[in-house]
């Protein structure tokens, strides 16, 4: 029995998504840009998917630009805003705990003459809204933040940031890839100009995402060659992916309260068991103000990668929540920014639940994780952990 607890990396496709993809594969074969009957049928299917995604965000379908995923959506939002900005707006405000698809474009823009202000989090991964707001002035082109942190699940408070961005006429971009399906995500309530979402985080197919663009926002397209997606993303759209995204979005919209409550109950049961059976276990992130599905835990006396591999051999799939570079796992930049020592960050794993997680899986996982931790901790000298960082 394999127990998949890495939904923040990507959730299995929902059955309704499988069914929709099978239907479209068998019956829809036209290019949505073609004017013949098959093309127009494809266009109707694409626009229905756009409406379904927009409905989950409380947005107009005209504001949904389909992309190849969250990374492309973040790149379009960041580079598109920077290239459309005036010469007097050469500053960007963000945080120190963003996803790599935000961090890398910002580093590139620094090399092109932009100044990036990175606000540090507290020990729970919370970004002080007042600190961000105070960093926003008339020379800021873009404010970009993750609504929910991918590694520790912290939900950021953004109302004051949205207001400060609006006053300064700066574009406010939210990366909501990890928020979608886990909390209510309504663009009007959040006050954002741009929002990134991704299908495979909510049980849709991989390789499809979207950027919400508020009417009136000026973006420079990053892919040229055609008028698709309102001129912001040239190329024949991923029709099958878009349809799968739309069906997943509709499924989330119809059941989000019940699904989130069920996942919260399961995650709390797992955390309670592990806290009781693993002395010194620590939750990274706040007890409250965190998406319930995400448990980032520091396991005492072990290297995270050793525990991850041992768990995988026992059938439990989790993640480190940190980047791999040159064949070596580096301490999580999120956890170190939150004040964890490198050794603590290297001893941490991310467990993330989702729509397909069952009580039986959680009961088995709780027993396996405790048993495997004891075995690995007894075999791994403490000095090996310190030497690894």
Secondary structure, 3 states (H helix, E strand, C coil): CCEECECCCCCCCCHHHHHHHHHHHHHCCCCCCCCCHHHHHHHHHHHHHHHHHHHHHCCCHHHEEEECCHHHHHHHHHHHHHHHCCCCCCEEEEECCCCHHHHHHHHHHHHCCCEEEEECCCCCCCCCHHHHHHCCCCCEEEEEEECECCCCCEECCCHHHHHHHHHCCCEEEEECCCCECCECCCHHHHCCCEEEEEHHHCCCCCCCEEEEECCCCCCCCCCCCCCCHHHCCCCCCCHHHHHHHHHHHHHHHHHHHHHHHHHHHHHHHHHHHHHHHCCCCEEECCCCCECCCEEEEECCCCCHHHHHHHHHHCCEECECCCCEECCEECCCHHHHHCCCCHHHHHCEEEEECCCCCCHHHHHHHHHHHHHHHHHHHHHCCHHHHHHCC
